[in-house]
Amino acid sequence: MLTLADRLAGWLAPGAPPFAVATVVAATGSVPRPVGTAMAVRADGAVLGSLSGGCVESAVHAACLDAIAVGECHRESFGYSDDDAFAVGLTCGGTLEVHVQPVDPADDGDPAVAALRGAAAEERPSVLVRRLDVARRTAVVLTPTDVSGPARGIHRAGSDNSLRRLVALPAVTAQVAAVVRSGRTATVHAAPGIAGGACEEEPVTLLVETRRAAPRFVAVGANDFAGALIRAVHLLGYRVTLVDAREVFAAPRRFPQADVVVDWPDRYLAAEAAAGRLDARTAVAVLTHDAKFDVPTLRTALGLPLAYVGAMGSRRAHAQRMQALRDDGVPPEALARLRSPIGLDLGAVTPEEVAVSVVSELVAVRYGRTVAAPLSVTDGPLHLTPDTPADTPLGAPHGKELAPWT
């Protein structure tokens, strides 16, 4: 539900019609979207989001309209049918469990409404916990003081007192806090008969949804390659900053999808790190082609625990940069993290093609793909999950070759 918060802002306006949100709460096999993926359907039939890329959307749409009419939550299960390939289901072979919940924008006491409005109004970490094993709408909003912090950093709020008491139990709080620290969405199971009578005789299943501030992408160098890359990474949901010390080039009108900063890039990165505004999800791309910018910026970036550090340039420029960084005392383990020349080997030439190359590498790094190859010439899982074993082969070539496109 929280994944749609920004897009649902208009649906929460006073006088807006009710809607329902269908959320993936369990997925097995080859499915296109992970747990937490949501699709919303308004009473007039309007749709936001998608659950499966198309194969179960019609059935989910009907289930949402039913939930709006009845005013109660329910579960739906979708899977592949060998007997009837055209039956409602996932032809890719996976199964989806979907929780459908009606939402009334006029109900200010509904924690789901409060969570959606709060998440859409400001960039702050937030958590929504919903109970999945009952028909009534029940939820509690958790506002962690620090998404990666301990359980004691969670402030409990919401109108469902029984759910608040349940989440407050140490055994449940520990599980919820683990999901919050990971920054993802997952189900939590509470065993029956736990302390205080807060849990019924039957097990309770909770969906813990987290919403973190958007990850940051810092592009260094105000040029056409930066412009194309900024447009590309903006589509991935990054909060983008363009930094360059040359005011004449760093004009905000040239980079409308980015916050433009006129400063020496190394000084800017150091200041942002000291202020706690860079983290392990932050990516930095150095696109300046100028050693007086490149070397100090890379020295600073490689000294920080960032997700991705890349630098554009020829192999000759790369060799010169590496030597300069070694001369500056950058240790080998830090140099090994540098993605240079930046991007995957796609044969890219234009700024837009280079942007695709860099974004492809960024996604590959995010999901631990050490070798990026066409899916048509590889074996292995298409969609990784937090439960995928660490030794699962990723993109292992199986011998097919493709002729280049001309």
One Martini backbone bead per residue (centre of mass of N, CA, C, O) as a GRO file, in nm:
protein
  406
    1MET     BB    1   0.059   0.062  -0.022
    2LEU     BB    2   0.306   0.262   0.016
    3THR     BB    3   0.400   0.250  -0.288
    4LEU     BB    4   0.129   0.446  -0.362
    5ALA     BB    5   0.121   0.717  -0.208
    6ASP     BB    6   0.183   0.937  -0.421
    7ARG     BB    7  -0.051   0.845  -0.627
    8LEU     BB    8  -0.291   0.865  -0.392
    9ALA     BB    9  -0.333   1.163  -0.314
   10GLY     BB   10  -0.590   1.229  -0.495
   11TRP     BB   11  -0.771   0.995  -0.350
   12LEU     BB   12  -0.766   1.165  -0.051
   13ALA     BB   13  -0.959   1.368  -0.100
   14PRO     BB   14  -1.217   1.543  -0.037
   15GLY     BB   15  -1.484   1.343  -0.163
   16ALA     BB   16  -1.362   1.093  -0.237
   17PRO     BB   17  -1.377   0.793  -0.340
   18PRO     BB   18  -1.356   0.485  -0.287
   19PHE     BB   19  -1.109   0.221  -0.227
   20ALA     BB   20  -0.876  -0.040  -0.325
   21VAL     BB   21  -0.612  -0.259  -0.197
   22ALA     BB   22  -0.379  -0.469  -0.357
   23THR     BB   23  -0.157  -0.702  -0.189
   24VAL     BB   24   0.132  -0.864  -0.181
   25VAL     BB   25   0.194  -1.144   0.066
   26ALA     BB   26   0.271  -1.378  -0.144
   27ALA     BB   27   0.547  -1.566  -0.310
   28THR     BB   28   0.597  -1.811  -0.572
   29GLY     BB   29   0.823  -1.858  -0.778
   30SER     BB   30   0.762  -1.709  -1.090
   31VAL     BB   31   0.743  -1.366  -1.023
   32PRO     BB   32   0.727  -1.019  -1.106
   33ARG     BB   33   0.646  -0.949  -0.798
   34PRO     BB   34   0.675  -0.851  -0.483
   35VAL     BB   35   0.632  -0.812  -0.174
   36GLY     BB   36   0.413  -0.512  -0.162
   37THR     BB   37   0.275  -0.503  -0.406
   38ALA     BB   38   0.045  -0.267  -0.568
   39MET     BB   39  -0.319  -0.218  -0.624
   40ALA     BB   40  -0.558   0.026  -0.731
   41VAL     BB   41  -0.924   0.067  -0.687
   42ARG     BB   42  -1.187   0.244  -0.783
   43ALA     BB   43  -1.526   0.275  -0.787
   44ASP     BB   44  -1.499   0.384  -1.103
   45GLY     BB   45  -1.232   0.187  -1.207
   46ALA     BB   46  -0.981   0.302  -1.142
   47VAL     BB   47  -0.614   0.268  -1.189
   48LEU     BB   48  -0.328   0.164  -0.984
   49GLY     BB   49  -0.104  -0.024  -1.085
   50SER     BB   50   0.064  -0.357  -1.046
   51LEU     BB   51   0.113  -0.717  -1.003
   52SER     BB   52   0.182  -0.903  -1.303
   53GLY     BB   53   0.163  -0.756  -1.598
   54GLY     BB   54  -0.168  -0.886  -1.658
   55CYS     BB   55  -0.272  -1.191  -1.571
   56VAL     BB   56  -0.459  -1.074  -1.293
   57GLU     BB   57  -0.599  -0.792  -1.312
   58SER     BB   58  -0.902  -0.848  -1.356
   59ALA     BB   59  -0.952  -1.007  -1.092
   60VAL     BB   60  -0.852  -0.784  -0.900
   61HIS     BB   61  -1.050  -0.569  -0.983
   62ALA     BB   62  -1.302  -0.725  -0.889
   63ALA     BB   63  -1.213  -0.762  -0.591
   64CYS     BB   64  -1.208  -0.459  -0.523
   65LEU     BB   65  -1.505  -0.395  -0.580
   66ASP     BB   66  -1.612  -0.591  -0.367
   67ALA     BB   67  -1.476  -0.460  -0.119
   68ILE     BB   68  -1.620  -0.191  -0.142
   69ALA     BB   69  -1.915  -0.301  -0.119
   70VAL     BB   70  -1.866  -0.459   0.163
   71GLY     BB   71  -1.616  -0.347   0.360
   72GLU     BB   72  -1.399  -0.586   0.329
   73CYS     BB   73  -1.157  -0.809   0.377
   74HIS     BB   74  -0.945  -1.017   0.157
   75ARG     BB   75  -0.839  -1.317  -0.006
   76GLU     BB   76  -0.618  -1.409  -0.281
   77SER     BB   77  -0.549  -1.670  -0.530
   78PHE     BB   78  -0.271  -1.721  -0.768
   79GLY     BB   79  -0.229  -1.963  -1.041
   80TYR     BB   80  -0.127  -2.219  -1.226
   81SER     BB   81  -0.303  -2.405  -1.489
   82ASP     BB   82  -0.276  -2.707  -1.650
   83ASP     BB   83  -0.577  -2.748  -1.751
   84ASP     BB   84  -0.594  -2.412  -1.785
   85ALA     BB   85  -0.416  -2.166  -1.942
   86PHE     BB   86  -0.676  -1.949  -1.939
   87ALA     BB   87  -0.685  -1.914  -1.664
   88VAL     BB   88  -0.668  -1.763  -1.385
   89GLY     BB   89  -0.321  -1.667  -1.384
   90LEU     BB   90   0.023  -1.778  -1.381
   91THR     BB   91   0.210  -1.864  -1.659
   92CYS     BB   92   0.502  -1.866  -1.506
   93GLY     BB   93   0.432  -2.061  -1.227
   94GLY     BB   94   0.332  -1.896  -1.006
   95THR     BB   95   0.231  -1.747  -0.686
   96LEU     BB   96  -0.040  -1.548  -0.539
   97GLU     BB   97  -0.096  -1.347  -0.254
   98VAL     BB   98  -0.390  -1.142  -0.188
   99HIS     BB   99  -0.468  -0.834  -0.031
  100VAL     BB  100  -0.793  -0.687   0.027
  101GLN     BB  101  -0.855  -0.327   0.084
  102PRO     BB  102  -1.056  -0.096   0.197
  103VAL     BB  103  -1.085   0.269   0.133
  104ASP     BB  104  -1.181   0.567   0.322
  105PRO     BB  105  -1.117   0.902   0.300
  106ALA     BB  106  -1.338   0.987   0.531
  107ASP     BB  107  -1.164   0.804   0.735
  108ASP     BB  108  -0.966   0.941   0.981
  109GLY     BB  109  -0.934   0.666   1.169
  110ASP     BB  110  -0.767   0.536   0.950
  111PRO     BB  111  -0.442   0.437   0.939
  112ALA     BB  112  -0.415   0.411   0.631
  113VAL     BB  113  -0.483   0.702   0.569
  114ALA     BB  114  -0.264   0.831   0.743
  115ALA     BB  115  -0.022   0.692   0.607
  116LEU     BB  116  -0.068   0.796   0.318
  117ARG     BB  117  -0.064   1.098   0.380
  118GLY     BB  118   0.213   1.109   0.519
  119ALA     BB  119   0.384   0.984   0.286
  120ALA     BB  120   0.294   1.199   0.064
  121ALA     BB  121   0.383   1.472   0.223
  122GLU     BB  122   0.662   1.321   0.311
  123GLU     BB  123   1.010   1.250   0.357
  124ARG     BB  124   0.959   0.963   0.544
  125PRO     BB  125   0.971   0.725   0.753
  126SER     BB  126   0.748   0.435   0.731
  127VAL     BB  127   0.491   0.225   0.894
  128LEU     BB  128   0.273  -0.056   0.809
  129VAL     BB  129   0.035  -0.248   0.998
  130ARG     BB  130  -0.136  -0.550   0.903
  131ARG     BB  131  -0.409  -0.757   0.924
  132LEU     BB  132  -0.481  -1.075   0.743
  133ASP     BB  133  -0.700  -1.271   0.929
  134VAL     BB  134  -0.921  -1.043   0.876
  135ALA     BB  135  -1.199  -0.854   0.763
  136ARG     BB  136  -1.121  -0.623   0.904
  137ARG     BB  137  -0.999  -0.308   0.946
  138THR     BB  138  -0.648  -0.327   1.034
  139ALA     BB  139  -0.416  -0.091   1.188
  140VAL     BB  140  -0.071   0.038   1.219
  141VAL     BB  141   0.141   0.306   1.296
  142LEU     BB  142   0.490   0.339   1.233
  143THR     BB  143   0.753   0.566   1.368
  144PRO     BB  144   1.065   0.564   1.308
  145THR     BB  145   1.346   0.734   1.402
  146ASP     BB  146   1.501   0.476   1.273
  147VAL     BB  147   1.501   0.237   1.041
  148SER     BB  148   1.787   0.104   1.166
  149GLY     BB  149   1.684   0.071   1.437
  150PRO     BB  150   1.562  -0.024   1.715
  151ALA     BB  151   1.276  -0.111   1.872
  152ARG     BB  152   1.274   0.147   2.064
  153GLY     BB  153   1.236   0.343   1.795
  154ILE     BB  154   0.927   0.282   1.815
  155HIS     BB  155   0.629   0.443   1.740
  156ARG     BB  156   0.302   0.412   1.860
  157ALA     BB  157   0.010   0.405   1.646
  158GLY     BB  158  -0.348   0.409   1.654
  159SER     BB  159  -0.686   0.264   1.662
  160ASP     BB  160  -0.582  -0.035   1.720
  161ASN     BB  161  -0.540  -0.168   2.024
  162SER     BB  162  -0.488  -0.474   1.977
  163LEU     BB  163  -0.256  -0.432   1.777
  164ARG     BB  164  -0.077  -0.265   1.957
  165ARG     BB  165  -0.037  -0.487   2.171
  166LEU     BB  166   0.085  -0.694   1.983
  167VAL     BB  167   0.332  -0.524   1.880
  168ALA     BB  168   0.441  -0.482   2.187
  169LEU     BB  169   0.536  -0.752   2.189
  170PRO     BB  170   0.845  -0.874   2.195
  171ALA     BB  171   0.822  -1.098   1.973
  172VAL     BB  172   0.699  -0.899   1.762
  173THR     BB  173   0.886  -0.655   1.771
  174ALA     BB  174   1.137  -0.803   1.667
  175GLN     BB  175   1.022  -0.867   1.386
  176VAL     BB  176   0.947  -0.582   1.298
  177ALA     BB  177   1.229  -0.454   1.335
  178ALA     BB  178   1.368  -0.627   1.119
  179VAL     BB  179   1.208  -0.512   0.883
  180VAL     BB  180   1.273  -0.215   0.927
  181ARG     BB  181   1.584  -0.239   0.897
  182SER     BB  182   1.563  -0.352   0.595
  183GLY     BB  183   1.336  -0.181   0.427
  184ARG     BB  184   1.095  -0.376   0.391
  185THR     BB  185   0.855  -0.629   0.300
  186ALA     BB  186   0.664  -0.836   0.538
  187THR     BB  187   0.581  -1.114   0.713
  188VAL     BB  188   0.423  -1.178   1.038
  189HIS     BB  189   0.423  -1.427   1.302
  190ALA     BB  190   0.189  -1.509   1.557
  191ALA     BB  191   0.153  -1.694   1.811
  192PRO     BB  192  -0.041  -1.864   2.001
  193GLY     BB  193  -0.079  -1.770   2.338
  194ILE     BB  194   0.042  -1.513   2.407
  195ALA     BB  195   0.100  -1.270   2.598
  196GLY     BB  196  -0.182  -1.091   2.745
  197GLY     BB  197  -0.413  -1.168   2.526
  198ALA     BB  198  -0.344  -1.034   2.234
  199CYS     BB  199  -0.371  -1.328   2.136
  200GLU     BB  200  -0.524  -1.560   1.999
  201GLU     BB  201  -0.566  -1.900   1.940
  202GLU     BB  202  -0.474  -1.807   1.672
  203PRO     BB  203  -0.286  -1.724   1.438
  204VAL     BB  204  -0.099  -1.431   1.334
  205THR     BB  205  -0.101  -1.210   1.047
  206LEU     BB  206   0.144  -0.978   0.929
  207LEU     BB  207   0.192  -0.669   0.753
  208VAL     BB  208   0.507  -0.516   0.679
  209GLU     BB  209   0.545  -0.180   0.582
  210THR     BB  210   0.792   0.006   0.411
  211ARG     BB  211   0.917   0.354   0.407
  212ARG     BB  212   1.168   0.511   0.241
  213ALA     BB  213   1.378   0.712   0.154
  214ALA     BB  214   1.512   0.804  -0.114
  215PRO     BB  215   1.762   0.741  -0.292
  216ARG     BB  216   2.081   0.853  -0.387
  217PHE     BB  217   2.204   1.065  -0.664
  218VAL     BB  218   2.534   1.163  -0.775
  219ALA     BB  219   2.619   1.402  -1.013
  220VAL     BB  220   2.932   1.474  -1.179
  221GLY     BB  221   2.879   1.702  -1.405
  222ALA     BB  222   2.781   1.949  -1.648
  223ASN     BB  223   2.630   1.753  -1.893
  224ASP     BB  224   2.485   1.549  -2.126
  225PHE     BB  225   2.536   1.287  -1.970
  226ALA     BB  226   2.402   1.381  -1.709
  227GLY     BB  227   2.123   1.442  -1.821
  228ALA     BB  228   2.056   1.150  -1.912
  229LEU     BB  229   2.108   1.011  -1.637
  230ILE     BB  230   1.905   1.165  -1.468
  231ARG     BB  231   1.653   1.071  -1.621
  232ALA     BB  232   1.695   0.767  -1.565
  233VAL     BB  233   1.720   0.759  -1.243
  234HIS     BB  234   1.451   0.896  -1.185
  235LEU     BB  235   1.278   0.643  -1.275
  236LEU     BB  236   1.400   0.471  -1.016
  237GLY     BB  237   1.365   0.683  -0.753
  238TYR     BB  238   1.574   0.890  -0.731
  239ARG     BB  239   1.756   1.136  -0.562
  240VAL     BB  240   1.886   1.408  -0.741
  241THR     BB  241   2.227   1.530  -0.783
  242LEU     BB  242   2.394   1.821  -0.912
  243VAL     BB  243   2.754   1.872  -0.931
  244ASP     BB  244   2.933   2.193  -0.977
  245ALA     BB  245   3.176   2.455  -0.995
  246ARG     BB  246   3.034   2.555  -1.266
  247GLU     BB  247   2.795   2.786  -1.303
  248VAL     BB  248   2.749   2.806  -1.616
  249PHE     BB  249   2.660   2.488  -1.626
  250ALA     BB  250   2.493   2.486  -1.342
  251ALA     BB  251   2.185   2.490  -1.457
  252PRO     BB  252   1.870   2.416  -1.361
  253ARG     BB  253   1.730   2.414  -1.649
  254ARG     BB  254   1.908   2.158  -1.749
  255PHE     BB  255   1.808   1.998  -1.457
  256PRO     BB  256   1.493   1.932  -1.354
  257GLN     BB  257   1.549   1.638  -1.191
  258ALA     BB  258   1.749   1.820  -1.014
  259ASP     BB  259   1.967   1.912  -0.770
  260VAL     BB  260   2.154   2.207  -0.786
  261VAL     BB  261   2.514   2.234  -0.725
  262VAL     BB  262   2.756   2.484  -0.639
  263ASP     BB  263   3.056   2.295  -0.616
  264TRP     BB  264   3.287   2.112  -0.488
  265PRO     BB  265   3.246   1.779  -0.493
  266ASP     BB  266   3.423   1.689  -0.250
  267ARG     BB  267   3.304   1.891  -0.048
  268TYR     BB  268   3.011   1.802  -0.072
  269LEU     BB  269   3.040   1.505   0.014
  270ALA     BB  270   3.163   1.559   0.291
  271ALA     BB  271   2.923   1.724   0.403
  272GLU     BB  272   2.700   1.510   0.363
  273ALA     BB  273   2.831   1.292   0.536
  274ALA     BB  274   2.848   1.459   0.802
  275ALA     BB  275   2.517   1.498   0.792
  276GLY     BB  276   2.386   1.207   0.704
  277ARG     BB  277   2.303   1.207   0.365
  278LEU     BB  278   2.465   0.940   0.338
  279ASP     BB  279   2.456   0.596   0.218
  280ALA     BB  280   2.433   0.251   0.124
  281ARG     BB  281   2.241   0.367  -0.135
  282THR     BB  282   2.442   0.546  -0.262
  283ALA     BB  283   2.519   0.717  -0.571
  284VAL     BB  284   2.816   0.779  -0.783
  285ALA     BB  285   2.884   0.998  -1.072
  286VAL     BB  286   3.172   1.062  -1.269
  287LEU     BB  287   3.163   1.318  -1.558
  288THR     BB  288   3.416   1.537  -1.610
  289HIS     BB  289   3.709   1.487  -1.742
  290ASP     BB  290   3.871   1.602  -1.473
  291ALA     BB  291   4.121   1.572  -1.251
  292LYS     BB  292   4.051   1.809  -1.046
  293PHE     BB  293   3.778   1.651  -0.992
  294ASP     BB  294   3.801   1.343  -0.994
  295VAL     BB  295   4.010   1.268  -0.774
  296PRO     BB  296   3.888   1.402  -0.517
  297THR     BB  297   3.609   1.271  -0.545
  298LEU     BB  298   3.695   0.971  -0.540
  299ARG     BB  299   3.846   0.978  -0.274
  300THR     BB  300   3.594   1.046  -0.110
  301ALA     BB  301   3.392   0.823  -0.208
  302LEU     BB  302   3.585   0.570  -0.137
  303GLY     BB  303   3.561   0.657   0.185
  304LEU     BB  304   3.266   0.558   0.151
  305PRO     BB  305   2.958   0.367   0.219
  306LEU     BB  306   2.873   0.301  -0.085
  307ALA     BB  307   2.705   0.145  -0.348
  308TYR     BB  308   2.821   0.353  -0.582
  309VAL     BB  309   3.118   0.401  -0.798
  310GLY     BB  310   3.166   0.611  -1.085
  311ALA     BB  311   3.366   0.658  -1.400
  312MET     BB  312   3.429   0.847  -1.672
  313GLY     BB  313   3.621   0.712  -1.948
  314SER     BB  314   3.893   0.612  -2.061
  315ARG     BB  315   4.141   0.387  -2.017
  316ARG     BB  316   4.357   0.598  -1.986
  317ALA     BB  317   4.212   0.770  -1.774
  318HIS     BB  318   4.185   0.544  -1.572
  319ALA     BB  319   4.488   0.488  -1.525
  320GLN     BB  320   4.553   0.774  -1.425
  321ARG     BB  321   4.358   0.777  -1.186
  322MET     BB  322   4.465   0.532  -1.033
  323GLN     BB  323   4.745   0.647  -0.985
  324ALA     BB  324   4.657   0.902  -0.834
  325LEU     BB  325   4.513   0.747  -0.604
  326ARG     BB  326   4.758   0.591  -0.507
  327ASP     BB  327   4.929   0.846  -0.448
  328ASP     BB  328   4.696   0.937  -0.229
  329GLY     BB  329   4.635   0.653  -0.059
  330VAL     BB  330   4.443   0.461  -0.185
  331PRO     BB  331   4.328   0.168  -0.126
  332PRO     BB  332   4.272  -0.125  -0.290
  333GLU     BB  333   3.982  -0.186  -0.176
  334ALA     BB  334   3.870   0.084  -0.282
  335LEU     BB  335   3.946   0.064  -0.585
  336ALA     BB  336   3.769  -0.198  -0.636
  337ARG     BB  337   3.489  -0.018  -0.629
  338LEU     BB  338   3.549   0.101  -0.900
  339ARG     BB  339   3.356   0.210  -1.184
  340SER     BB  340   3.600   0.171  -1.441
  341PRO     BB  341   3.452   0.218  -1.676
  342ILE     BB  342   3.145   0.313  -1.699
  343GLY     BB  343   2.944   0.055  -1.722
  344LEU     BB  344   2.826  -0.140  -1.965
  345ASP     BB  345   2.889  -0.350  -2.249
  346LEU     BB  346   2.692  -0.199  -2.517
  347GLY     BB  347   2.812   0.020  -2.721
  348ALA     BB  348   2.792   0.301  -2.626
  349VAL     BB  349   2.760   0.662  -2.731
  350THR     BB  350   2.540   0.819  -2.645
  351PRO     BB  351   2.408   0.962  -2.375
  352GLU     BB  352   2.161   0.769  -2.364
  353GLU     BB  353   2.322   0.503  -2.388
  354VAL     BB  354   2.502   0.548  -2.144
  355ALA     BB  355   2.272   0.559  -1.941
  356VAL     BB  356   2.187   0.266  -1.980
  357SER     BB  357   2.457   0.144  -1.896
  358VAL     BB  358   2.464   0.260  -1.606
  359VAL     BB  359   2.188   0.162  -1.506
  360SER     BB  360   2.247  -0.136  -1.548
  361GLU     BB  361   2.478  -0.148  -1.343
  362LEU     BB  362   2.321  -0.047  -1.099
  363VAL     BB  363   2.120  -0.284  -1.092
  364ALA     BB  364   2.325  -0.513  -1.076
  365VAL     BB  365   2.449  -0.423  -0.806
  366ARG     BB  366   2.191  -0.427  -0.635
  367TYR     BB  367   2.151  -0.761  -0.719
  368GLY     BB  368   2.440  -0.911  -0.755
  369ARG     BB  369   2.546  -0.890  -1.053
  370THR     BB  370   2.847  -0.995  -1.196
  371VAL     BB  371   2.697  -1.094  -1.467
  372ALA     BB  372   2.592  -0.942  -1.762
  373ALA     BB  373   2.325  -1.088  -1.952
  374PRO     BB  374   2.121  -1.221  -2.151
  375LEU     BB  375   1.849  -1.405  -2.069
  376SER     BB  376   1.858  -1.591  -2.334
  377VAL     BB  377   2.177  -1.692  -2.232
  378THR     BB  378   2.055  -1.787  -1.950
  379ASP     BB  379   2.047  -1.906  -1.626
  380GLY     BB  380   1.815  -1.883  -1.380
  381PRO     BB  381   1.682  -1.654  -1.196
  382LEU     BB  382   1.485  -1.362  -1.246
  383HIS     BB  383   1.388  -1.336  -0.933
  384LEU     BB  384   1.487  -1.189  -0.651
  385THR     BB  385   1.505  -1.258  -0.302
  386PRO     BB  386   1.572  -1.248   0.033
  387ASP     BB  387   1.560  -1.590   0.015
  388THR     BB  388   1.784  -1.622  -0.167
  389PRO     BB  389   2.045  -1.795  -0.205
  390ALA     BB  390   2.377  -1.702  -0.211
  391ASP     BB  391   2.456  -1.958  -0.425
  392THR     BB  392   2.301  -1.857  -0.658
  393PRO     BB  393   2.298  -1.855  -0.981
  394LEU     BB  394   2.391  -1.569  -1.187
  395GLY     BB  395   2.379  -1.563  -1.512
  396ALA     BB  396   2.443  -1.839  -1.650
  397PRO     BB  397   2.572  -1.949  -1.917
  398HIS     BB  398   2.436  -2.186  -2.191
  399GLY     BB  399   2.572  -2.115  -2.505
  400LYS     BB  400   2.431  -1.898  -2.629
  401GLU     BB  401   2.411  -1.685  -2.920
  402LEU     BB  402   2.420  -1.344  -3.034
  403ALA     BB  403   2.358  -1.131  -3.271
  404PRO     BB  404   2.414  -0.831  -3.362
  405TRP     BB  405   2.260  -0.531  -3.380
  406THR     BB  406   2.195  -0.324  -3.701
   0.00000   0.00000   0.00000
